[in-house]
Amino acid sequence: MGYTYPIDEEYWSKEEIIDVVNFYSLVEKAYEEGVKKEDFKHAYARFKQIVPSKSEEKTLFRQFEQVSEYSPYHVVKESGRDDINYIKM
C-alpha cells in the first residue's frame, strides 16, 4: 500500500479514525484475499455511524477508489447479497 487513506483528522476522534481505517483495510482485503461478509458488514455499520451523510460517504469512497483502485461501493453492494457468506472481489 503506497497511498494515504481519506480520513478527517480534524473532526474524527482517534477511535473513529481507527474504525474508518479498519473499514478501508477490509475493502482492500475483499479484493486481495477475501473477507467474511459478517466482519465487513459490522465494519461498514461502524463506518456509517461515523459518516452518516450519504454525500460524504460518496466523496470518501471516490477518494479511496482514486488512490487505491479498490471500490468500497462495489464491496458494500456485494455484502448485500443473501447467497454468500464470504466476499471476494
C-alpha positions, -999 to +999 in steps of 0.1 A: +000+000+000+016+032-012-012+056-006-030+075+022-065+067+033-090+096+031-098+104+067-109+135+085-084+141+113-099+174+122-133+161+132-129+124+139-116+110+172-087+087+173-111+057+178-132+068+148-101+071+126-090+036+137-125+023+128-126+040+094-091+027+086-103-008+096-132-004+071-108+006+043-085-023+051-114-047+048-122-032+014-086-040+004-088-074+019-120-082-001-101-076-033-068-092-023-079-123-004-115-122+006-133-113+038-161-127+059-194-109+050-203-105+087-170-089+095-173-064+066-210-056+074-200-048+110-172-025+099-195-008+074-221-003+101-195+014+122-183+035+092-219+047+088-221+058+124-190+079+118-200+091+083-239+092+083-241+116+053-246+097+020-228+126+001-198+125+025-197+087+021-197+090-017-169+116-015-148+093+007-155+063-014-145+082-045-113+094-029-104+060-017-110+044-051-088+071-068-058+063-046-063+025-042-082+015-073-105-005-050-142+003-049-158+004-015-192+008-032-189-025-050-178-043-019-208-028+000-231-038-028-217-074-028-222-076+010-259-071+005-262-105-013-280-131+007-265-161-010-229-155+002-210-156+035-177-145+021-168-116-001-141-120-027-139-094-054 
